[in-house]
Amino acid sequence: MQEELEDLYAAQEAGIAFILGHSHVRAKQGSSVLKKLALNYGYNFLRRICKGLDVALKVPLVSLSEVGMVYS
């Protein structure tokens, strides 16, 4: 693990760009009301209030690229 951390620090010092992936989950049209509430509102609420990886890893904004995908 120490070796992997050293590699990450070396990449950061070299100015490597960071790519973070985001997933958005939505219930299907025919899903039950409980599933729609849990996924469409509960999951997204928890996703919004949790600290993002870019903040946790202290990634500079100029080195950050974000991509996303929607699951249903």
mmCIF file of the N, C-alpha and C atoms, coordinates in Angstrom:
data_MODEL
# 
_entry.id   MODEL 
# 
loop_
_atom_site.group_PDB 
_atom_site.id 
_atom_site.type_symbol 
_atom_site.label_atom_id 
_atom_site.label_alt_id 
_atom_site.label_comp_id 
_atom_site.label_asym_id 
_atom_site.label_entity_id 
_atom_site.label_seq_id 
_atom_site.pdbx_PDB_ins_code 
_atom_site.Cartn_x 
_atom_site.Cartn_y 
_atom_site.Cartn_z 
_atom_site.occupancy 
_atom_site.B_iso_or_equiv 
_atom_site.pdbx_formal_charge 
_atom_site.auth_seq_id 
_atom_site.auth_comp_id 
_atom_site.auth_asym_id 
_atom_site.auth_atom_id 
_atom_site.pdbx_PDB_model_num 
ATOM 1   N N  . MET A 1 1  ? 0.822   -1.185 0.000   1.00 0.00 ? 1  MET A N  1 
ATOM 2   C CA . MET A 1 1  ? 0.000   0.000  0.000   1.00 0.00 ? 1  MET A CA 1 
ATOM 3   C C  . MET A 1 1  ? 0.874   1.260  0.000   1.00 0.00 ? 1  MET A C  1 
ATOM 4   N N  . GLN A 1 2  ? 1.965   1.218  0.715   1.00 0.00 ? 2  GLN A N  1 
ATOM 5   C CA . GLN A 1 2  ? 2.864   2.373  0.773   1.00 0.00 ? 2  GLN A CA 1 
ATOM 6   C C  . GLN A 1 2  ? 3.424   2.690  -0.613  1.00 0.00 ? 2  GLN A C  1 
ATOM 7   N N  . GLU A 1 3  ? 3.714   1.648  -1.381  1.00 0.00 ? 3  GLU A N  1 
ATOM 8   C CA . GLU A 1 3  ? 4.245   1.845  -2.727  1.00 0.00 ? 3  GLU A CA 1 
ATOM 9   C C  . GLU A 1 3  ? 3.205   2.513  -3.632  1.00 0.00 ? 3  GLU A C  1 
ATOM 10  N N  . GLU A 1 4  ? 1.950   2.113  -3.499  1.00 0.00 ? 4  GLU A N  1 
ATOM 11  C CA . GLU A 1 4  ? 0.884   2.724  -4.292  1.00 0.00 ? 4  GLU A CA 1 
ATOM 12  C C  . GLU A 1 4  ? 0.704   4.193  -3.930  1.00 0.00 ? 4  GLU A C  1 
ATOM 13  N N  . LEU A 1 5  ? 0.784   4.507  -2.631  1.00 0.00 ? 5  LEU A N  1 
ATOM 14  C CA . LEU A 1 5  ? 0.684   5.910  -2.215  1.00 0.00 ? 5  LEU A CA 1 
ATOM 15  C C  . LEU A 1 5  ? 1.828   6.736  -2.766  1.00 0.00 ? 5  LEU A C  1 
ATOM 16  N N  . GLU A 1 6  ? 3.019   6.180  -2.777  1.00 0.00 ? 6  GLU A N  1 
ATOM 17  C CA . GLU A 1 6  ? 4.164   6.892  -3.326  1.00 0.00 ? 6  GLU A CA 1 
ATOM 18  C C  . GLU A 1 6  ? 3.975   7.147  -4.821  1.00 0.00 ? 6  GLU A C  1 
ATOM 19  N N  . ASP A 1 7  ? 3.404   6.161  -5.536  1.00 0.00 ? 7  ASP A N  1 
ATOM 20  C CA . ASP A 1 7  ? 3.128   6.349  -6.962  1.00 0.00 ? 7  ASP A CA 1 
ATOM 21  C C  . ASP A 1 7  ? 2.104   7.452  -7.181  1.00 0.00 ? 7  ASP A C  1 
ATOM 22  N N  . LEU A 1 8  ? 1.077   7.498  -6.340  1.00 0.00 ? 8  LEU A N  1 
ATOM 23  C CA . LEU A 1 8  ? 0.068   8.552  -6.459  1.00 0.00 ? 8  LEU A CA 1 
ATOM 24  C C  . LEU A 1 8  ? 0.659   9.930  -6.199  1.00 0.00 ? 8  LEU A C  1 
ATOM 25  N N  . TYR A 1 9  ? 1.493   10.034 -5.184  1.00 0.00 ? 9  TYR A N  1 
ATOM 26  C CA . TYR A 1 9  ? 2.126   11.324 -4.886  1.00 0.00 ? 9  TYR A CA 1 
ATOM 27  C C  . TYR A 1 9  ? 3.053   11.751 -6.026  1.00 0.00 ? 9  TYR A C  1 
ATOM 28  N N  . ALA A 1 10 ? 3.784   10.806 -6.607  1.00 0.00 ? 10 ALA A N  1 
ATOM 29  C CA . ALA A 1 10 ? 4.676   11.121 -7.718  1.00 0.00 ? 10 ALA A CA 1 
ATOM 30  C C  . ALA A 1 10 ? 3.876   11.597 -8.925  1.00 0.00 ? 10 ALA A C  1 
ATOM 31  N N  . ALA A 1 11 ? 2.739   10.954 -9.189  1.00 0.00 ? 11 ALA A N  1 
ATOM 32  C CA . ALA A 1 11 ? 1.889   11.377 -10.305 1.00 0.00 ? 11 ALA A CA 1 
ATOM 33  C C  . ALA A 1 11 ? 1.311   12.761 -10.057 1.00 0.00 ? 11 ALA A C  1 
ATOM 34  N N  . GLN A 1 12 ? 0.939   13.034 -8.820  1.00 0.00 ? 12 GLN A N  1 
ATOM 35  C CA . GLN A 1 12 ? 0.390   14.347 -8.486  1.00 0.00 ? 12 GLN A CA 1 
ATOM 36  C C  . GLN A 1 12 ? 1.441   15.429 -8.680  1.00 0.00 ? 12 GLN A C  1 
ATOM 37  N N  . GLU A 1 13 ? 2.643   15.165 -8.277  1.00 0.00 ? 13 GLU A N  1 
ATOM 38  C CA . GLU A 1 13 ? 3.720   16.146 -8.429  1.00 0.00 ? 13 GLU A CA 1 
ATOM 39  C C  . GLU A 1 13 ? 4.052   16.389 -9.901  1.00 0.00 ? 13 GLU A C  1 
ATOM 40  N N  . ALA A 1 14 ? 3.837   15.360 -10.739 1.00 0.00 ? 14 ALA A N  1 
ATOM 41  C CA . ALA A 1 14 ? 4.126   15.496 -12.166 1.00 0.00 ? 14 ALA A CA 1 
ATOM 42  C C  . ALA A 1 14 ? 3.017   16.231 -12.911 1.00 0.00 ? 14 ALA A C  1 
ATOM 43  N N  . GLY A 1 15 ? 1.898   16.516 -12.249 1.00 0.00 ? 15 GLY A N  1 
ATOM 44  C CA . GLY A 1 15 ? 0.809   17.255 -12.880 1.00 0.00 ? 15 GLY A CA 1 
ATOM 45  C C  . GLY A 1 15 ? -0.169  16.380 -13.639 1.00 0.00 ? 15 GLY A C  1 
ATOM 46  N N  . ILE A 1 16 ? -0.292  15.138 -13.249 1.00 0.00 ? 16 ILE A N  1 
ATOM 47  C CA . ILE A 1 16 ? -1.203  14.204 -13.905 1.00 0.00 ? 16 ILE A CA 1 
ATOM 48  C C  . ILE A 1 16 ? -2.644  14.650 -13.683 1.00 0.00 ? 16 ILE A C  1 
ATOM 49  N N  . ALA A 1 17 ? -3.477  14.496 -14.692 1.00 0.00 ? 17 ALA A N  1 
ATOM 50  C CA . ALA A 1 17 ? -4.898  14.843 -14.581 1.00 0.00 ? 17 ALA A CA 1 
ATOM 51  C C  . ALA A 1 17 ? -5.647  13.722 -13.867 1.00 0.00 ? 17 ALA A C  1 
ATOM 52  N N  . PHE A 1 18 ? -6.637  14.086 -13.090 1.00 0.00 ? 18 PHE A N  1 
ATOM 53  C CA . PHE A 1 18 ? -7.466  13.132 -12.369 1.00 0.00 ? 18 PHE A CA 1 
ATOM 54  C C  . PHE A 1 18 ? -8.806  13.019 -13.080 1.00 0.00 ? 18 PHE A C  1 
ATOM 55  N N  . ILE A 1 19 ? -9.283  11.805 -13.259 1.00 0.00 ? 19 ILE A N  1 
ATOM 56  C CA . ILE A 1 19 ? -10.583 11.572 -13.874 1.00 0.00 ? 19 ILE A CA 1 
ATOM 57  C C  . ILE A 1 19 ? -11.452 10.882 -12.840 1.00 0.00 ? 19 ILE A C  1 
ATOM 58  N N  . LEU A 1 20 ? -12.545 11.533 -12.457 1.00 0.00 ? 20 LEU A N  1 
ATOM 59  C CA . LEU A 1 20 ? -13.472 10.969 -11.477 1.00 0.00 ? 20 LEU A CA 1 
ATOM 60  C C  . LEU A 1 20 ? -14.766 10.593 -12.170 1.00 0.00 ? 20 LEU A C  1 
ATOM 61  N N  . GLY A 1 21 ? -15.298 9.448  -11.806 1.00 0.00 ? 21 GLY A N  1 
ATOM 62  C CA . GLY A 1 21 ? -16.551 8.989  -12.384 1.00 0.00 ? 21 GLY A CA 1 
ATOM 63  C C  . GLY A 1 21 ? -17.700 9.206  -11.422 1.00 0.00 ? 21 GLY A C  1 
ATOM 64  N N  . HIS A 1 22 ? -18.842 9.574  -11.955 1.00 0.00 ? 22 HIS A N  1 
ATOM 65  C CA . HIS A 1 22 ? -20.055 9.758  -11.159 1.00 0.00 ? 22 HIS A CA 1 
ATOM 66  C C  . HIS A 1 22 ? -21.139 8.857  -11.713 1.00 0.00 ? 22 HIS A C  1 
ATOM 67  N N  . SER A 1 23 ? -21.893 8.253  -10.831 1.00 0.00 ? 23 SER A N  1 
ATOM 68  C CA . SER A 1 23 ? -23.024 7.431  -11.233 1.00 0.00 ? 23 SER A CA 1 
ATOM 69  C C  . SER A 1 23 ? -24.297 8.046  -10.682 1.00 0.00 ? 23 SER A C  1 
ATOM 70  N N  . HIS A 1 24 ? -25.304 8.093  -11.509 1.00 0.00 ? 24 HIS A N  1 
ATOM 71  C CA . HIS A 1 24 ? -26.620 8.575  -11.099 1.00 0.00 ? 24 HIS A CA 1 
ATOM 72  C C  . HIS A 1 24 ? -27.586 7.408  -11.221 1.00 0.00 ? 24 HIS A C  1 
ATOM 73  N N  . VAL A 1 25 ? -28.307 7.133  -10.169 1.00 0.00 ? 25 VAL A N  1 
ATOM 74  C CA . VAL A 1 25 ? -29.235 6.000  -10.145 1.00 0.00 ? 25 VAL A CA 1 
ATOM 75  C C  . VAL A 1 25 ? -30.656 6.530  -10.153 1.00 0.00 ? 25 VAL A C  1 
ATOM 76  N N  . ARG A 1 26 ? -31.487 5.985  -11.040 1.00 0.00 ? 26 ARG A N  1 
ATOM 77  C CA . ARG A 1 26 ? -32.896 6.349  -11.112 1.00 0.00 ? 26 ARG A CA 1 
ATOM 78  C C  . ARG A 1 26 ? -33.709 5.071  -11.240 1.00 0.00 ? 26 ARG A C  1 
ATOM 79  N N  . ALA A 1 27 ? -34.865 5.043  -10.611 1.00 0.00 ? 27 ALA A N  1 
ATOM 80  C CA . ALA A 1 27 ? -35.755 3.892  -10.697 1.00 0.00 ? 27 ALA A CA 1 
ATOM 81  C C  . ALA A 1 27 ? -36.434 3.864  -12.065 1.00 0.00 ? 27 ALA A C  1 
ATOM 82  N N  . LYS A 1 28 ? -36.728 2.661  -12.544 1.00 0.00 ? 28 LYS A N  1 
ATOM 83  C CA . LYS A 1 28 ? -37.417 2.517  -13.825 1.00 0.00 ? 28 LYS A CA 1 
ATOM 84  C C  . LYS A 1 28 ? -38.842 3.035  -13.721 1.00 0.00 ? 28 LYS A C  1 
ATOM 85  N N  . GLN A 1 29 ? -39.461 3.278  -14.865 1.00 0.00 ? 29 GLN A N  1 
ATOM 86  C CA . GLN A 1 29 ? -40.821 3.804  -14.917 1.00 0.00 ? 29 GLN A CA 1 
ATOM 87  C C  . GLN A 1 29 ? -41.819 2.915  -14.178 1.00 0.00 ? 29 GLN A C  1 
ATOM 88  N N  . GLY A 1 30 ? -41.731 1.610  -14.308 1.00 0.00 ? 30 GLY A N  1 
ATOM 89  C CA . GLY A 1 30 ? -42.706 0.702  -13.714 1.00 0.00 ? 30 GLY A CA 1 
ATOM 90  C C  . GLY A 1 30 ? -42.391 0.283  -12.289 1.00 0.00 ? 30 GLY A C  1 
ATOM 91  N N  . SER A 1 31 ? -41.430 0.908  -11.637 1.00 0.00 ? 31 SER A N  1 
ATOM 92  C CA . SER A 1 31 ? -41.023 0.520  -10.282 1.00 0.00 ? 31 SER A CA 1 
ATOM 93  C C  . SER A 1 31 ? -42.065 0.938  -9.252  1.00 0.00 ? 31 SER A C  1 
ATOM 94  N N  . SER A 1 32 ? -42.028 0.275  -8.100  1.00 0.00 ? 32 SER A N  1 
ATOM 95  C CA . SER A 1 32 ? -42.959 0.612  -7.020  1.00 0.00 ? 32 SER A CA 1 
ATOM 96  C C  . SER A 1 32 ? -42.630 1.986  -6.440  1.00 0.00 ? 32 SER A C  1 
ATOM 97  N N  . VAL A 1 33 ? -43.584 2.545  -5.729  1.00 0.00 ? 33 VAL A N  1 
ATOM 98  C CA . VAL A 1 33 ? -43.419 3.871  -5.139  1.00 0.00 ? 33 VAL A CA 1 
ATOM 99  C C  . VAL A 1 33 ? -42.278 3.861  -4.128  1.00 0.00 ? 33 VAL A C  1 
ATOM 100 N N  . LEU A 1 34 ? -42.163 2.791  -3.350  1.00 0.00 ? 34 LEU A N  1 
ATOM 101 C CA . LEU A 1 34 ? -41.098 2.696  -2.348  1.00 0.00 ? 34 LEU A CA 1 
ATOM 102 C C  . LEU A 1 34 ? -39.722 2.694  -3.008  1.00 0.00 ? 34 LEU A C  1 
ATOM 103 N N  . LYS A 1 35 ? -39.597 1.937  -4.089  1.00 0.00 ? 35 LYS A N  1 
ATOM 104 C CA . LYS A 1 35 ? -38.312 1.889  -4.794  1.00 0.00 ? 35 LYS A CA 1 
ATOM 105 C C  . LYS A 1 35 ? -37.986 3.243  -5.414  1.00 0.00 ? 35 LYS A C  1 
ATOM 106 N N  . LYS A 1 36 ? -39.001 3.918  -5.974  1.00 0.00 ? 36 LYS A N  1 
ATOM 107 C CA . LYS A 1 36 ? -38.767 5.243  -6.550  1.00 0.00 ? 36 LYS A CA 1 
ATOM 108 C C  . LYS A 1 36 ? -38.316 6.241  -5.488  1.00 0.00 ? 36 LYS A C  1 
ATOM 109 N N  . LEU A 1 37 ? -38.964 6.202  -4.321  1.00 0.00 ? 37 LEU A N  1 
ATOM 110 C CA . LEU A 1 37 ? -38.555 7.103  -3.237  1.00 0.00 ? 37 LEU A CA 1 
ATOM 111 C C  . LEU A 1 37 ? -37.138 6.807  -2.782  1.00 0.00 ? 37 LEU A C  1 
ATOM 112 N N  . ALA A 1 38 ? -36.842 5.522  -2.586  1.00 0.00 ? 38 ALA A N  1 
ATOM 113 C CA . ALA A 1 38 ? -35.523 5.136  -2.089  1.00 0.00 ? 38 ALA A CA 1 
ATOM 114 C C  . ALA A 1 38 ? -34.419 5.517  -3.069  1.00 0.00 ? 38 ALA A C  1 
ATOM 115 N N  . LEU A 1 39 ? -34.623 5.234  -4.348  1.00 0.00 ? 39 LEU A N  1 
ATOM 116 C CA . LEU A 1 39 ? -33.576 5.499  -5.328  1.00 0.00 ? 39 LEU A CA 1 
ATOM 117 C C  . LEU A 1 39 ? -33.541 6.942  -5.795  1.00 0.00 ? 39 LEU A C  1 
ATOM 118 N N  . ASN A 1 40 ? -34.682 7.459  -6.200  1.00 0.00 ? 40 ASN A N  1 
ATOM 119 C CA . ASN A 1 40 ? -34.694 8.802  -6.784  1.00 0.00 ? 40 ASN A CA 1 
ATOM 120 C C  . ASN A 1 40 ? -34.414 9.899  -5.762  1.00 0.00 ? 40 ASN A C  1 
ATOM 121 N N  . TYR A 1 41 ? -34.841 9.703  -4.544  1.00 0.00 ? 41 TYR A N  1 
ATOM 122 C CA . TYR A 1 41 ? -34.660 10.751 -3.537  1.00 0.00 ? 41 TYR A CA 1 
ATOM 123 C C  . TYR A 1 41 ? -33.630 10.374 -2.480  1.00 0.00 ? 41 TYR A C  1 
ATOM 124 N N  . GLY A 1 42 ? -33.766 9.188  -1.885  1.00 0.00 ? 42 GLY A N  1 
ATOM 125 C CA . GLY A 1 42 ? -32.860 8.778  -0.810  1.00 0.00 ? 42 GLY A CA 1 
ATOM 126 C C  . GLY A 1 42 ? -31.418 8.653  -1.259  1.00 0.00 ? 42 GLY A C  1 
ATOM 127 N N  . TYR A 1 43 ? -31.174 7.899  -2.329  1.00 0.00 ? 43 TYR A N  1 
ATOM 128 C CA . TYR A 1 43 ? -29.809 7.702  -2.823  1.00 0.00 ? 43 TYR A CA 1 
ATOM 129 C C  . TYR A 1 43 ? -29.199 9.020  -3.274  1.00 0.00 ? 43 TYR A C  1 
ATOM 130 N N  . ASN A 1 44 ? -29.950 9.806  -4.018  1.00 0.00 ? 44 ASN A N  1 
ATOM 131 C CA . ASN A 1 44 ? -29.412 11.076 -4.505  1.00 0.00 ? 44 ASN A CA 1 
ATOM 132 C C  . ASN A 1 44 ? -29.146 12.062 -3.373  1.00 0.00 ? 44 ASN A C  1 
ATOM 133 N N  . PHE A 1 45 ? -29.984 12.035 -2.329  1.00 0.00 ? 45 PHE A N  1 
ATOM 134 C CA . PHE A 1 45 ? -29.734 12.888 -1.165  1.00 0.00 ? 45 PHE A CA 1 
ATOM 135 C C  . PHE A 1 45 ? -28.420 12.495 -0.503  1.00 0.00 ? 45 PHE A C  1 
ATOM 136 N N  . LEU A 1 46 ? -28.219 11.202 -0.282  1.00 0.00 ? 46 LEU A N  1 
ATOM 137 C CA . LEU A 1 46 ? -26.977 10.739 0.341   1.00 0.00 ? 46 LEU A CA 1 
ATOM 138 C C  . LEU A 1 46 ? -25.759 11.048 -0.530  1.00 0.00 ? 46 LEU A C  1 
ATOM 139 N N  . ARG A 1 47 ? -25.900 10.927 -1.840  1.00 0.00 ? 47 ARG A N  1 
ATOM 140 C CA . ARG A 1 47 ? -24.807 11.216 -2.755  1.00 0.00 ? 47 ARG A CA 1 
ATOM 141 C C  . ARG A 1 47 ? -24.410 12.692 -2.681  1.00 0.00 ? 47 ARG A C  1 
ATOM 142 N N  . ARG A 1 48 ? -25.417 13.577 -2.552  1.00 0.00 ? 48 ARG A N  1 
ATOM 143 C CA . ARG A 1 48 ? -25.131 15.018 -2.497  1.00 0.00 ? 48 ARG A CA 1 
ATOM 144 C C  . ARG A 1 48 ? -24.476 15.445 -1.196  1.00 0.00 ? 48 ARG A C  1 
ATOM 145 N N  . ILE A 1 49 ? -24.862 14.850 -0.064  1.00 0.00 ? 49 ILE A N  1 
ATOM 146 C CA . ILE A 1 49 ? -24.335 15.324 1.214   1.00 0.00 ? 49 ILE A CA 1 
ATOM 147 C C  . ILE A 1 49 ? -22.987 14.708 1.566   1.00 0.00 ? 49 ILE A C  1 
ATOM 148 N N  . CYS A 1 50 ? -22.587 13.651 0.880   1.00 0.00 ? 50 CYS A N  1 
ATOM 149 C CA . CYS A 1 50 ? -21.287 13.031 1.160   1.00 0.00 ? 50 CYS A CA 1 
ATOM 150 C C  . CYS A 1 50 ? -20.182 13.828 0.476   1.00 0.00 ? 50 CYS A C  1 
ATOM 151 N N  . LYS A 1 51 ? -19.046 13.868 1.127   1.00 0.00 ? 51 LYS A N  1 
ATOM 152 C CA . LYS A 1 51 ? -17.902 14.583 0.582   1.00 0.00 ? 51 LYS A CA 1 
ATOM 153 C C  . LYS A 1 51 ? -17.403 13.857 -0.662  1.00 0.00 ? 51 LYS A C  1 
ATOM 154 N N  . GLY A 1 52 ? -17.153 14.585 -1.707  1.00 0.00 ? 52 GLY A N  1 
ATOM 155 C CA . GLY A 1 52 ? -16.681 13.993 -2.952  1.00 0.00 ? 52 GLY A CA 1 
ATOM 156 C C  . GLY A 1 52 ? -15.221 13.591 -2.879  1.00 0.00 ? 52 GLY A C  1 
ATOM 157 N N  . LEU A 1 53 ? -14.825 12.709 -3.785  1.00 0.00 ? 53 LEU A N  1 
ATOM 158 C CA . LEU A 1 53 ? -13.439 12.259 -3.822  1.00 0.00 ? 53 LEU A CA 1 
ATOM 159 C C  . LEU A 1 53 ? -12.473 13.389 -4.134  1.00 0.00 ? 53 LEU A C  1 
ATOM 160 N N  . ASP A 1 54 ? -12.901 14.333 -4.966  1.00 0.00 ? 54 ASP A N  1 
ATOM 161 C CA . ASP A 1 54 ? -12.012 15.439 -5.301  1.00 0.00 ? 54 ASP A CA 1 
ATOM 162 C C  . ASP A 1 54 ? -11.667 16.267 -4.071  1.00 0.00 ? 54 ASP A C  1 
ATOM 163 N N  . VAL A 1 55 ? -12.620 16.423 -3.154  1.00 0.00 ? 55 VAL A N  1 
ATOM 164 C CA . VAL A 1 55 ? -12.363 17.165 -1.915  1.00 0.00 ? 55 VAL A CA 1 
ATOM 165 C C  . VAL A 1 55 ? -11.524 16.321 -0.967  1.00 0.00 ? 55 VAL A C  1 
ATOM 166 N N  . ALA A 1 56 ? -11.866 15.047 -0.835  1.00 0.00 ? 56 ALA A N  1 
ATOM 167 C CA . ALA A 1 56 ? -11.153 14.164 0.083   1.00 0.00 ? 56 ALA A CA 1 
ATOM 168 C C  . ALA A 1 56 ? -9.697  13.978 -0.326  1.00 0.00 ? 56 ALA A C  1 
ATOM 169 N N  . LEU A 1 57 ? -9.439  13.909 -1.632  1.00 0.00 ? 57 LEU A N  1 
ATOM 170 C CA . LEU A 1 57 ? -8.070  13.711 -2.115  1.00 0.00 ? 57 LEU A CA 1 
ATOM 171 C C  . LEU A 1 57 ? -7.335  15.022 -2.378  1.00 0.00 ? 57 LEU A C  1 
ATOM 172 N N  . LYS A 1 58 ? -8.013  16.155 -2.171  1.00 0.00 ? 58 LYS A N  1 
ATOM 173 C CA . LYS A 1 58 ? -7.430  17.488 -2.374  1.00 0.00 ? 58 LYS A CA 1 
ATOM 174 C C  . LYS A 1 58 ? -6.897  17.649 -3.792  1.00 0.00 ? 58 LYS A C  1 
ATOM 175 N N  . VAL A 1 59 ? -7.737  17.301 -4.768  1.00 0.00 ? 59 VAL A N  1 
ATOM 176 C CA . VAL A 1 59 ? -7.364  17.392 -6.177  1.00 0.00 ? 59 VAL A CA 1 
ATOM 177 C C  . VAL A 1 59 ? -7.558  18.830 -6.640  1.00 0.00 ? 59 VAL A C  1 
ATOM 178 N N  . PRO A 1 60 ? -6.537  19.444 -7.240  1.00 0.00 ? 60 PRO A N  1 
ATOM 179 C CA . PRO A 1 60 ? -6.714  20.799 -7.760  1.00 0.00 ? 60 PRO A CA 1 
ATOM 180 C C  . PRO A 1 60 ? -7.701  20.798 -8.923  1.00 0.00 ? 60 PRO A C  1 
ATOM 181 N N  . LEU A 1 61 ? -8.542  21.835 -8.991  1.00 0.00 ? 61 LEU A N  1 
ATOM 182 C CA . LEU A 1 61 ? -9.589  21.894 -10.012 1.00 0.00 ? 61 LEU A CA 1 
ATOM 183 C C  . LEU A 1 61 ? -9.036  21.903 -11.434 1.00 0.00 ? 61 LEU A C  1 
ATOM 184 N N  . VAL A 1 62 ? -7.867  22.464 -11.643 1.00 0.00 ? 62 VAL A N  1 
ATOM 185 C CA . VAL A 1 62 ? -7.304  22.504 -12.994 1.00 0.00 ? 62 VAL A CA 1 
ATOM 186 C C  . VAL A 1 62 ? -6.884  21.120 -13.475 1.00 0.00 ? 62 VAL A C  1 
ATOM 187 N N  . SER A 1 63 ? -6.689  20.165 -12.556 1.00 0.00 ? 63 SER A N  1 
ATOM 188 C CA . SER A 1 63 ? -6.279  18.814 -12.907 1.00 0.00 ? 63 SER A CA 1 
ATOM 189 C C  . SER A 1 63 ? -7.428  17.825 -12.914 1.00 0.00 ? 63 SER A C  1 
ATOM 190 N N  . LEU A 1 64 ? -8.662  18.311 -12.753 1.00 0.00 ? 64 LEU A N  1 
ATOM 191 C CA . LEU A 1 64 ? -9.808  17.427 -12.554 1.00 0.00 ? 64 LEU A CA 1 
ATOM 192 C C  . LEU A 1 64 ? -10.701 17.380 -13.782 1.00 0.00 ? 64 LEU A C  1 
ATOM 193 N N  . SER A 1 65 ? -11.081 16.171 -14.159 1.00 0.00 ? 65 SER A N  1 
ATOM 194 C CA . SER A 1 65 ? -12.046 15.954 -15.225 1.00 0.00 ? 65 SER A CA 1 
ATOM 195 C C  . SER A 1 65 ? -13.078 14.969 -14.688 1.00 0.00 ? 65 SER A C  1 
ATOM 196 N N  . GLU A 1 66 ? -14.359 15.305 -14.827 1.00 0.00 ? 66 GLU A N  1 
ATOM 197 C CA . GLU A 1 66 ? -15.417 14.457 -14.280 1.00 0.00 ? 66 GLU A CA 1 
ATOM 198 C C  . GLU A 1 66 ? -16.263 13.892 -15.409 1.00 0.00 ? 66 GLU A C  1 
ATOM 199 N N  . VAL A 1 67 ? -16.559 12.604 -15.302 1.00 0.00 ? 67 VAL A N  1 
ATOM 200 C CA . VAL A 1 67 ? -17.425 11.929 -16.270 1.00 0.00 ? 67 VAL A CA 1 
ATOM 201 C C  . VAL A 1 67 ? -18.570 11.289 -15.510 1.00 0.00 ? 67 VAL A C  1 
ATOM 202 N N  . GLY A 1 68 ? -19.678 11.042 -16.179 1.00 0.00 ? 68 GLY A N  1 
ATOM 203 C CA . GLY A 1 68 ? -20.822 10.487 -15.484 1.00 0.00 ? 68 GLY A CA 1 
ATOM 204 C C  . GLY A 1 68 ? -21.593 9.482  -16.318 1.00 0.00 ? 68 GLY A C  1 
ATOM 205 N N  . MET A 1 69 ? -22.470 8.754  -15.613 1.00 0.00 ? 69 MET A N  1 
ATOM 206 C CA . MET A 1 69 ? -23.310 7.742  -16.244 1.00 0.00 ? 69 MET A CA 1 
ATOM 207 C C  . MET A 1 69 ? -24.607 7.637  -15.466 1.00 0.00 ? 69 MET A C  1 
ATOM 208 N N  . VAL A 1 70 ? -25.704 7.406  -16.170 1.00 0.00 ? 70 VAL A N  1 
ATOM 209 C CA . VAL A 1 70 ? -26.999 7.270  -15.523 1.00 0.00 ? 70 VAL A CA 1 
ATOM 210 C C  . VAL A 1 70 ? -27.437 5.813  -15.600 1.00 0.00 ? 70 VAL A C  1 
ATOM 211 N N  . TYR A 1 71 ? -27.725 5.218  -14.437 1.00 0.00 ? 71 TYR A N  1 
ATOM 212 C CA . TYR A 1 71 ? -28.246 3.849  -14.376 1.00 0.00 ? 71 TYR A CA 1 
ATOM 213 C C  . TYR A 1 71 ? -29.723 3.912  -14.075 1.00 0.00 ? 71 TYR A C  1 
ATOM 214 N N  . SER A 1 72 ? -30.513 3.095  -14.754 1.00 0.00 ? 72 SER A N  1 
ATOM 215 C CA . SER A 1 72 ? -31.945 3.026  -14.448 1.00 0.00 ? 72 SER A CA 1 
ATOM 216 C C  . SER A 1 72 ? -32.419 1.593  -14.479 1.00 0.00 ? 72 SER A C  1 
# 
